[in-house]
Amino acid sequence: MSRPVRVRFAPSPTGYLHVGGARTALYNYLFAKKNNGKFILRIEDTDEARSTVESLKMVISDLKWLGLNWDEGPHPETLEDMGPHGPYKQSQRLSIYKKYADELLKKGQAYYCFLTDEEIEVQRQAAMAAGKSHHVNSPYQDWSLDQALAKIKEGGQAVVRFKTKHLKKDYILKDLVRGEVRFPSDMVGDFVLLRSGGMPVYNFCCAVDDHLMQISHVFRAEEHLPNSLRQMMIYEGLGWALPEFGHISLILDEDRQKLSKRKGATSCHQFQEEGYLPEALKNFIALLGWSHPEEKEIMTMEEMIQGFSVDRLNPSGAVFDGVKLKWMNAQHLRALPDEEIWKLLQPFCKKADLILPTDKAWAVQSIQTFKSYMETLQDTVEFYKPLDDSKFQIYDEAKEVLGWEQTKLVLQTWKQLLSEMTVANLSEADFLKTQDLVKEKAAVKGKNLFMPIRVAVIGKPHGAELKILVPLIDRKSLIARVDKVIAAL
């Protein structure tokens, strides 16, 4: 690298972090760590109507959950600036933007424009009628700065526009992902730098901040590619060197449209609430547009850092496959120590109001029992519901089984054999042996044997295998449950 690596993630704080934004943050983070660089968090909050402190806290909460810790930017707890290049919130940098707008005005590369919205609309309609693309044609572009300032002093309302008509050339961007991209200068007309109220527009803020924060590389989604021309013009106008740009592919849904909330969960917060692990989500989104040099699919953060390189970023759109994400989450979840899985499960069990045994041996036994079936933490709660005595009920679907002629004898025999035991919990072998004894004593087999016992254990005739559930339920609880079912006959 010709200069120290400094990359940034610059979200607008308008809600929880979208997975597309999370992937951009992740790629910047991986690139910084791979190259001993700095990862900067900058907040683009000049949209006063939509940007809130609460939304900023949401974004920061998601980044913390993902473990994408930044070197400079708002402090994750206090939101106060950390680092030498602050402020890191654009709303606190307005005087900085004015300074550089004034510099462009003095150099004659920008001008005050007093056109009203109505006058611009007339121009647009005329261009459409002539079959031409519309660029603002301002009568104020050749006014002197003193002339414009005098009009402002009289109460005139003006935006600051960047002059483009004299830039008769192509701008060439050597994109790190897409190769050479050529922009004719006449793609854009004179564009706004500052609105009439003094609020800067995105492209101006972005160029000024990237320069002053010494950003060396900008990795962002391809939807920002059209912004590059305006930013290149601003860099040129202020005599600054460009950072290196890389525009990464869009994330698409199964219909190959841009991923949106209409197709289900798209924010990191939603995936967290649904019981996905941050390690799994990072692993999954890393592979939406990048591949490991050894074609690894399941990776730790360290493996992603070591394997990350720009030449393996794919410019083609990547499809978000929810089924694959769930599979990947299952791989990460099952690889965790049993005690860690149990700890992660607790908030989900609490939310479901589950009352479960608290001893460590039982917890480990339950995790070992269910581990091979686990996909997400939220889904795993369903495995535990039958183990909570307070949740036991006789479901409507059990009515047919309770009406069978042999059911009462099966249940009574099951209860009798349980009552004769002295162990606190049956092992799998104990259960299978007891089930065979019921079969023998009650002279029943097949569904006439299995379904009544299942109803006596979980309240319904279909569900998880009893040989894995029964060892996790206290023998006295099993007796209390079968008593309820017998009473319901």
Backbone torsions as a table, in degrees:
resi	resn	phi	psi	omega
1	MET	NA	137.0	-177.7
2	SER	-75.5	-20.9	177.7
3	ARG	-146.4	164.4	-178.0
4	PRO	-57.0	139.2	-179.2
5	VAL	-76.4	121.5	174.4
6	ARG	-135.3	116.8	-179.7
7	VAL	-121.1	161.7	-176.8
8	ARG	-137.0	151.0	166.2
9	PHE	-116.4	126.8	-170.3
10	ALA	-128.3	76.5	-178.6
11	PRO	-78.8	155.5	167.7
12	SER	-92.1	125.9	-175.0
13	PRO	-79.8	82.7	-178.6
14	THR	-122.5	16.0	179.7
15	GLY	149.4	-170.1	-179.9
16	TYR	-64.4	159.9	-175.0
17	LEU	-74.2	121.8	176.9
18	HIS	-72.2	151.4	-178.5
19	VAL	-62.9	-28.0	176.2
20	GLY	-65.1	-43.8	175.7
21	GLY	-64.8	-38.6	178.8
22	ALA	-62.4	-38.9	179.0
23	ARG	-66.9	-40.7	176.5
24	THR	-59.9	-46.1	178.4
25	ALA	-60.3	-42.9	-178.3
26	LEU	-62.8	-46.4	-179.6
27	TYR	-62.2	-41.6	177.0
28	ASN	-63.1	-41.5	179.7
29	TYR	-63.2	-47.1	-179.2
30	LEU	-62.1	-42.2	-179.8
31	PHE	-63.2	-42.5	179.8
32	ALA	-63.2	-47.1	-176.6
33	LYS	-67.8	-37.7	179.8
34	LYS	-64.4	-31.6	-174.1
35	ASN	-110.5	22.8	178.6
36	ASN	52.1	40.2	-177.6
37	GLY	-104.2	-167.9	-179.8
38	LYS	-113.8	140.4	178.0
39	PHE	-110.6	117.0	-173.7
40	ILE	-109.9	137.1	173.7
41	LEU	-104.4	117.8	177.9
42	ARG	-118.6	137.2	-175.8
43	ILE	-104.5	116.7	-178.5
44	GLU	-94.8	84.8	-170.6
45	ASP	-114.4	35.3	179.5
46	THR	-81.3	-8.5	173.1
47	ASP	-81.1	91.0	-172.4
48	GLU	-63.5	-30.1	-176.9
49	ALA	-71.6	-31.3	-172.7
50	ARG	-109.3	-21.8	-175.2
51	SER	-85.0	126.3	179.3
52	THR	-133.6	157.9	175.8
53	VAL	-62.9	-37.8	179.8
54	GLU	-61.4	-42.0	178.3
55	SER	-66.4	-36.9	176.9
56	LEU	-60.8	-42.3	178.6
57	LYS	-63.8	-34.3	177.8
58	MET	-64.1	-46.9	179.7
59	VAL	-61.1	-46.7	-178.5
60	ILE	-63.7	-39.2	177.8
61	SER	-60.1	-42.6	179.4
62	ASP	-67.3	-42.0	179.1
63	LEU	-64.1	-39.9	177.3
64	LYS	-63.7	-43.0	179.7
65	TRP	-60.8	-38.3	179.1
66	LEU	-75.3	-13.9	-179.4
67	GLY	78.2	22.5	178.6
68	LEU	-94.0	78.4	-174.2
69	ASN	-82.2	132.0	-174.8
70	TRP	-97.4	152.6	-178.9
71	ASP	-85.9	-31.2	178.9
72	GLU	-138.1	151.0	179.6
73	GLY	134.5	-165.1	178.5
74	PRO	-64.8	137.4	176.9
75	HIS	-62.1	135.6	-175.3
76	PRO	-62.0	-19.7	179.1
77	GLU	-106.0	-51.3	-173.8
78	THR	-89.8	-17.3	-175.6
79	LEU	68.9	4.6	175.5
80	GLU	-73.5	154.0	-175.7
81	ASP	-65.9	137.6	171.3
82	MET	-120.4	121.3	176.1
83	GLY	121.9	165.1	-173.0
84	PRO	-86.9	-1.9	-172.6
85	HIS	-116.1	22.5	-179.9
86	GLY	-73.9	177.3	-1.6
87	PRO	-65.6	153.0	-178.9
88	TYR	-101.8	4.6	173.3
89	LYS	-110.0	125.8	-174.3
90	GLN	-62.1	-30.2	-179.8
91	SER	-62.8	-18.0	179.7
92	GLN	-100.2	9.7	-175.7
93	ARG	-117.3	18.4	-172.9
94	LEU	-61.0	-37.5	179.9
95	SER	-66.1	-30.4	178.2
96	ILE	-66.8	-45.6	-178.8
97	TYR	-64.8	-38.3	179.1
98	LYS	-62.7	-39.9	-179.9
99	LYS	-57.2	-45.4	-176.7
100	TYR	-79.4	-26.8	172.7
101	ALA	-66.3	-41.4	178.1
102	ASP	-62.4	-37.3	179.1
103	GLU	-63.2	-42.5	179.0
104	LEU	-67.9	-36.4	177.7
105	LEU	-63.3	-44.9	-178.3
106	LYS	-65.9	-33.0	-179.8
107	LYS	-81.5	-3.2	-179.2
108	GLY	76.9	15.0	179.9
109	GLN	-96.8	-2.5	174.7
110	ALA	-144.0	164.9	-178.5
111	TYR	-152.1	157.9	173.7
112	TYR	-81.1	129.4	-178.5
113	CYS	-118.0	124.7	-175.7
114	PHE	-102.0	10.1	177.9
115	LEU	-58.9	137.7	175.8
116	THR	-87.0	165.7	177.4
117	ASP	-59.8	-37.5	-178.8
118	GLU	-65.6	-40.2	179.6
119	GLU	-67.4	-37.9	177.9
120	ILE	-66.2	-37.8	-180.0
121	GLU	-65.8	-37.9	177.0
122	VAL	-61.0	-42.9	177.8
123	GLN	-61.6	-42.1	-177.8
124	ARG	-63.9	-44.3	-179.7
125	GLN	-63.5	-38.7	179.2
126	ALA	-65.7	-40.3	178.4
127	ALA	-64.1	-42.5	179.1
128	MET	-62.6	-42.7	-179.3
129	ALA	-63.4	-30.4	179.6
130	ALA	-89.1	-0.7	179.9
131	GLY	72.5	27.2	-178.9
132	LYS	-113.2	157.0	173.2
133	SER	-76.0	148.9	-172.9
134	HIS	-97.9	124.7	167.4
135	HIS	-124.2	140.7	-179.7
136	VAL	-60.5	131.0	174.5
137	ASN	-113.5	96.9	-172.1
138	SER	-92.8	129.6	175.5
139	PRO	-72.5	-5.3	-176.8
140	TYR	-98.4	1.4	-174.0
141	GLN	-66.3	-23.0	-178.8
142	ASP	-107.3	7.6	175.9
143	TRP	-66.9	148.9	173.3
144	SER	-74.0	159.3	179.8
145	LEU	-63.6	-39.3	179.6
146	ASP	-63.6	-39.3	179.6
147	GLN	-62.9	-43.4	180.0
148	ALA	-67.5	-42.3	-179.2
149	LEU	-64.5	-34.7	177.6
150	ALA	-64.4	-40.2	179.0
151	LYS	-67.2	-38.1	178.1
152	ILE	-65.1	-38.8	179.7
153	LYS	-62.9	-29.6	178.7
154	GLU	-80.6	-2.1	178.9
155	GLY	108.6	5.3	179.1
156	GLY	-68.1	140.1	179.1
157	GLN	-100.8	125.0	-175.0
158	ALA	-137.9	147.7	167.4
159	VAL	-97.2	162.6	172.7
160	VAL	-101.2	123.3	179.7
161	ARG	-111.9	146.7	175.5
162	PHE	-88.6	133.3	-179.6
163	LYS	-79.1	130.6	-179.1
164	THR	-123.9	-17.5	-168.9
165	LYS	-64.5	-25.1	-180.0
166	HIS	-84.4	-5.3	-175.5
167	LEU	-90.9	75.0	-174.8
168	LYS	-88.8	79.0	-179.5
169	LYS	-165.3	172.3	172.5
170	ASP	-96.1	141.5	173.4
171	TYR	-101.5	130.2	-176.6
172	ILE	-113.6	121.2	177.8
173	LEU	-104.7	122.1	176.4
174	LYS	-90.1	85.4	-173.8
175	ASP	-74.4	132.8	-176.2
176	LEU	-68.3	-20.0	-179.1
177	VAL	-106.2	-37.5	-170.7
178	ARG	-106.3	-1.6	-178.1
179	GLY	79.0	-154.2	-175.8
180	GLU	-75.7	125.7	176.8
181	VAL	-119.8	128.2	-175.0
182	ARG	-109.2	129.9	179.1
183	PHE	-119.4	114.4	171.3
184	PRO	-66.0	138.9	-176.2
185	SER	-62.9	-27.2	-178.1
186	ASP	-81.7	10.5	172.8
187	MET	-64.2	-29.0	-178.5
188	VAL	-125.4	150.5	173.3
189	GLY	-93.3	-163.9	178.4
190	ASP	-66.9	113.7	-172.9
191	PHE	-103.4	157.8	-175.1
192	VAL	-77.7	136.9	171.2
193	LEU	-102.6	-48.1	178.2
194	LEU	-124.3	135.6	174.5
195	ARG	-74.6	170.9	-174.3
196	SER	-62.9	-26.6	178.2
197	GLY	-84.2	-0.2	179.6
198	GLY	95.7	-3.9	-179.3
199	MET	-77.8	128.1	-179.1
200	PRO	-74.8	156.9	175.0
201	VAL	-92.6	165.7	-173.1
202	TYR	-52.8	-52.3	-172.3
203	ASN	-62.7	-35.1	179.6
204	PHE	-71.0	-48.8	177.5
205	CYS	-54.2	-47.6	-173.6
206	CYS	-60.5	-47.1	-178.4
207	ALA	-65.5	-45.1	-179.3
208	VAL	-63.1	-46.8	-176.8
209	ASP	-66.2	-43.2	-179.5
210	ASP	-60.8	-38.2	178.9
211	HIS	-69.3	-50.6	-174.6
212	LEU	-68.7	-27.7	178.4
213	MET	-89.9	7.1	174.4
214	GLN	57.6	40.9	178.7
215	ILE	-69.9	126.0	-177.5
216	SER	-91.9	-32.9	-176.9
217	HIS	-137.9	137.8	177.4
218	VAL	-118.5	110.7	174.0
219	PHE	-107.9	120.9	-177.6
220	ARG	-150.7	170.4	-175.8
221	ALA	-69.1	154.0	-175.8
222	GLU	-63.6	-19.1	177.9
223	GLU	-64.5	-17.1	177.1
224	HIS	-87.3	-4.9	-177.3
225	LEU	-56.2	-42.6	178.8
226	PRO	-62.4	-22.8	178.0
227	ASN	-70.9	-18.5	-172.5
228	SER	-61.5	-37.7	-177.3
229	LEU	-60.9	-49.8	-179.9
230	ARG	-60.2	-42.2	-178.4
231	GLN	-67.4	-37.8	177.1
232	MET	-63.3	-38.5	178.1
233	MET	-64.5	-41.8	179.7
234	ILE	-64.6	-45.0	177.2
235	TYR	-56.9	-45.3	-179.0
236	GLU	-64.3	-43.0	-178.3
237	GLY	-62.6	-31.4	-179.2
238	LEU	-96.7	1.4	176.1
239	GLY	71.8	32.6	-177.8
240	TRP	-105.4	152.0	175.1
241	ALA	-80.1	139.2	178.8
242	LEU	-71.8	144.0	164.6
243	PRO	-72.2	172.0	173.5
244	GLU	-86.6	138.2	-176.4
245	PHE	-111.8	145.6	171.5
246	GLY	-142.3	117.8	-177.4
247	HIS	-102.6	112.6	-173.2
248	ILE	-87.0	159.3	-173.0
249	SER	-65.8	157.8	173.4
250	LEU	-74.2	155.6	170.9
251	ILE	-96.9	126.9	-174.4
252	LEU	-110.1	154.9	173.4
253	ASP	-86.3	-175.1	-175.4
254	GLU	-65.4	-18.7	176.6
255	ASP	-92.2	9.1	179.5
256	ARG	62.3	32.0	170.3
257	GLN	-104.9	159.8	179.6
258	LYS	-57.1	132.2	-176.9
259	LEU	-59.1	129.8	-179.6
260	SER	-140.1	166.8	-177.5
261	LYS	-62.2	-24.0	-177.4
262	ARG	-62.8	-21.9	-177.5
263	LYS	-97.7	15.8	178.5
264	GLY	114.6	-161.0	-175.6
265	ALA	-60.4	130.2	175.2
266	THR	-134.8	-10.1	179.8
267	SER	-98.1	150.3	178.9
268	CYS	-60.1	-36.1	-179.3
269	HIS	-61.9	-40.7	178.4
270	GLN	-62.7	-43.6	179.4
271	PHE	-65.3	-35.9	176.0
272	GLN	-62.7	-44.4	-179.6
273	GLU	-66.6	-27.3	-179.8
274	GLU	-85.6	2.8	172.8
275	GLY	89.5	23.2	174.2
276	TYR	-85.8	149.7	178.4
277	LEU	-86.8	142.3	178.0
278	PRO	-60.4	-34.4	179.3
279	GLU	-62.9	-38.1	-179.6
280	ALA	-72.4	-42.3	-179.4
281	LEU	-64.7	-41.8	177.2
282	LYS	-61.6	-45.4	179.6
283	ASN	-58.5	-44.4	-177.2
284	PHE	-67.2	-49.1	-176.0
285	ILE	-72.6	-24.6	176.1
286	ALA	-60.3	-34.4	-176.6
287	LEU	-86.8	3.0	174.9
288	LEU	-90.0	73.2	-179.8
289	GLY	120.2	1.8	177.9
290	TRP	-146.5	152.6	175.9
291	SER	-135.0	146.0	179.3
292	HIS	-72.8	143.2	-177.9
293	PRO	-60.6	-23.1	176.3
294	GLU	-101.4	13.9	179.1
295	GLU	59.2	29.2	176.9
296	LYS	-67.8	144.9	176.3
297	GLU	-107.5	-42.4	178.6
298	ILE	-98.9	118.2	-172.9
299	MET	-138.1	148.9	168.6
300	THR	-83.2	168.8	176.3
301	MET	-60.4	-41.0	-179.0
302	GLU	-62.7	-39.3	178.2
303	GLU	-66.1	-36.4	177.5
304	MET	-66.9	-41.9	179.6
305	ILE	-61.6	-48.8	-176.8
306	GLN	-66.2	-31.9	-177.3
307	GLY	-90.4	-7.0	-171.6
308	PHE	-76.1	133.3	172.1
309	SER	-154.4	148.5	-175.0
310	VAL	-64.3	-32.7	-176.2
311	ASP	-67.2	-10.2	178.5
312	ARG	-102.1	9.2	173.2
313	LEU	-81.1	130.9	-175.3
314	ASN	-99.6	127.3	-178.6
315	PRO	-74.3	-12.5	-178.2
316	SER	-78.1	149.8	178.5
317	GLY	-59.1	143.8	-178.3
318	ALA	-113.3	131.0	-177.4
319	VAL	-86.2	129.3	178.0
320	PHE	-79.9	110.8	-177.2
321	ASP	-105.7	101.8	-177.7
322	GLY	-61.6	-32.2	179.4
323	VAL	-66.1	-42.4	179.3
324	LYS	-67.3	-37.4	177.3
325	LEU	-60.3	-43.6	-179.8
326	LYS	-64.7	-40.8	177.3
327	TRP	-61.2	-44.6	-178.3
328	MET	-64.5	-40.0	178.1
329	ASN	-61.8	-39.9	178.6
330	ALA	-60.7	-40.3	179.9
331	GLN	-63.6	-44.4	179.6
332	HIS	-67.8	-39.8	-177.9
333	LEU	-65.4	-45.8	-176.9
334	ARG	-70.7	-18.0	179.5
335	ALA	-81.5	-10.2	-178.3
336	LEU	-77.7	154.8	173.1
337	PRO	-62.0	148.3	-177.2
338	ASP	-55.5	-43.0	-177.9
339	GLU	-63.1	-36.6	-179.7
340	GLU	-68.1	-41.7	178.2
341	ILE	-61.5	-44.5	-180.0
342	TRP	-59.2	-42.0	179.9
343	LYS	-64.0	-43.6	-179.8
344	LEU	-66.4	-28.3	-178.6
345	LEU	-73.4	-24.9	-170.4
346	GLN	-56.4	-45.6	178.7
347	PRO	-60.2	-33.2	-179.5
348	PHE	-74.1	-38.4	176.2
349	CYS	-66.1	-39.4	179.8
350	LYS	-64.5	-42.2	179.5
351	LYS	-62.6	-32.3	179.3
352	ALA	-87.3	4.3	179.6
353	ASP	57.7	39.8	179.4
354	LEU	-84.9	135.8	175.0
355	ILE	-109.1	110.5	-174.1
356	LEU	-127.2	158.7	174.7
357	PRO	-55.8	149.0	-175.4
358	THR	-108.1	-6.9	-176.6
359	ASP	-73.3	146.6	-172.6
360	LYS	-62.8	-39.8	-178.1
361	ALA	-61.4	-43.4	179.5
362	TRP	-64.7	-42.2	-179.3
363	ALA	-59.3	-48.5	-179.3
364	VAL	-62.9	-42.7	179.1
365	GLN	-60.4	-41.6	-178.5
366	SER	-67.0	-41.2	178.9
367	ILE	-63.9	-43.6	179.2
368	GLN	-63.2	-32.3	178.8
369	THR	-68.7	-43.1	-172.5
370	PHE	-97.2	-10.0	-168.7
371	LYS	-54.7	-42.8	-175.7
372	SER	-71.0	-11.3	179.0
373	TYR	-101.8	-8.1	-172.2
374	MET	-72.0	138.2	173.5
375	GLU	-124.0	-52.9	173.7
376	THR	-130.4	161.0	-179.4
377	LEU	-65.6	-38.4	180.0
378	GLN	-65.2	-44.7	178.7
379	ASP	-62.6	-33.6	-176.8
380	THR	-63.9	-26.7	178.9
381	VAL	-56.7	-33.6	179.9
382	GLU	-61.4	-30.3	178.1
383	PHE	-66.5	-30.2	-173.6
384	TYR	-88.8	-19.4	-177.9
385	LYS	-56.6	-41.8	179.4
386	PRO	-66.1	-13.3	-178.1
387	LEU	-89.2	-7.3	-178.5
388	ASP	-94.9	112.9	-179.1
389	ASP	-56.9	-35.6	-176.7
390	SER	-68.7	-18.7	179.9
391	LYS	-94.5	-3.4	-176.6
392	PHE	-67.9	131.5	175.4
393	GLN	-152.0	161.5	177.7
394	ILE	-97.4	114.2	-175.4
395	TYR	-80.1	157.4	-179.7
396	ASP	-58.4	-32.6	-177.6
397	GLU	-67.2	-8.9	179.1
398	ALA	-87.5	-8.5	-173.7
399	LYS	-57.3	-44.8	-178.7
400	GLU	-60.1	-46.2	-179.1
401	VAL	-62.4	-39.4	-179.6
402	LEU	-68.6	-15.8	179.2
403	GLY	-90.1	-6.8	-178.9
404	TRP	-69.5	148.3	-176.2
405	GLU	-62.5	-37.7	-174.2
406	GLN	-85.5	-10.7	-170.3
407	THR	-59.9	-44.2	-176.4
408	LYS	-60.8	-41.8	-179.7
409	LEU	-66.4	-40.5	177.8
410	VAL	-59.7	-46.5	-178.2
411	LEU	-65.6	-42.5	179.7
412	GLN	-64.7	-40.4	179.0
413	THR	-66.5	-43.0	177.1
414	TRP	-57.8	-46.2	-179.6
415	LYS	-64.0	-43.8	-178.0
416	GLN	-60.5	-45.4	-178.7
417	LEU	-66.1	-37.8	176.3
418	LEU	-63.6	-41.0	-177.4
419	SER	-66.3	-28.3	-177.6
420	GLU	-80.2	-11.6	-178.6
421	MET	-82.2	161.6	178.0
422	THR	-117.9	-11.9	-178.6
423	VAL	-71.6	151.4	178.4
424	ALA	-72.2	-40.6	179.3
425	ASN	-134.1	143.2	176.5
426	LEU	-79.4	143.3	169.1
427	SER	-83.3	172.8	176.7
428	GLU	-59.8	-40.6	178.8
429	ALA	-64.6	-41.1	177.6
430	ASP	-59.2	-44.2	-178.3
431	PHE	-63.5	-47.6	-177.8
432	LEU	-62.4	-37.9	178.1
433	LYS	-66.3	-43.3	-179.8
434	THR	-64.7	-41.1	178.6
435	GLN	-61.1	-39.9	177.3
436	ASP	-65.1	-36.3	178.5
437	LEU	-67.1	-39.0	176.3
438	VAL	-61.3	-44.3	179.2
439	LYS	-56.5	-43.3	-177.7
440	GLU	-71.6	-48.9	-175.4
441	LYS	-70.0	-38.2	-177.5
442	ALA	-91.3	-6.7	178.9
443	ALA	56.1	47.2	176.6
444	VAL	-129.8	161.6	176.6
445	LYS	-153.2	177.0	178.4
446	GLY	61.5	-143.8	-175.3
447	LYS	-66.2	-24.8	178.3
448	ASN	-68.9	-16.5	175.5
449	LEU	-96.7	-52.7	-171.3
450	PHE	-68.6	-43.2	-173.7
451	MET	-67.8	-44.2	176.6
452	PRO	-60.7	-38.8	178.7
453	ILE	-66.2	-38.9	178.6
454	ARG	-64.4	-40.3	176.5
455	VAL	-60.8	-38.9	179.9
456	ALA	-67.8	-21.0	-177.5
457	VAL	-99.3	-44.9	-175.4
458	ILE	-121.7	0.5	174.5
459	GLY	85.6	2.5	178.7
460	LYS	-150.3	157.6	-172.3
461	PRO	-82.1	-8.1	-179.3
462	HIS	-128.1	145.3	179.5
463	GLY	161.1	-160.1	-178.4
464	ALA	-62.4	158.1	178.8
465	GLU	-61.6	132.2	-177.7
466	LEU	-66.4	-30.1	-177.3
467	LYS	-64.9	-21.7	176.3
468	ILE	-94.3	-25.4	-178.5
469	LEU	-83.4	-46.0	-172.9
470	VAL	-55.6	-41.9	179.4
471	PRO	-62.1	-15.5	-179.3
472	LEU	-96.0	-2.5	-179.1
473	ILE	-111.2	127.7	179.6
474	ASP	-54.6	139.4	-177.1
475	ARG	-58.3	-39.6	179.6
476	LYS	-65.2	-32.6	176.0
477	SER	-67.0	-39.0	177.8
478	LEU	-61.7	-39.5	178.9
479	ILE	-66.9	-43.3	-180.0
480	ALA	-63.0	-36.1	179.9
481	ARG	-69.1	-44.8	-178.9
482	VAL	-67.4	-30.6	175.0
483	ASP	-60.2	-43.1	179.3
484	LYS	-62.5	-39.2	-177.6
485	VAL	-71.2	-42.3	178.3
486	ILE	-61.1	-39.5	-179.4
487	ALA	-66.0	-24.3	-178.1
488	ALA	-85.9	-8.0	-178.8
489	LEU	-66.4	NA	NA
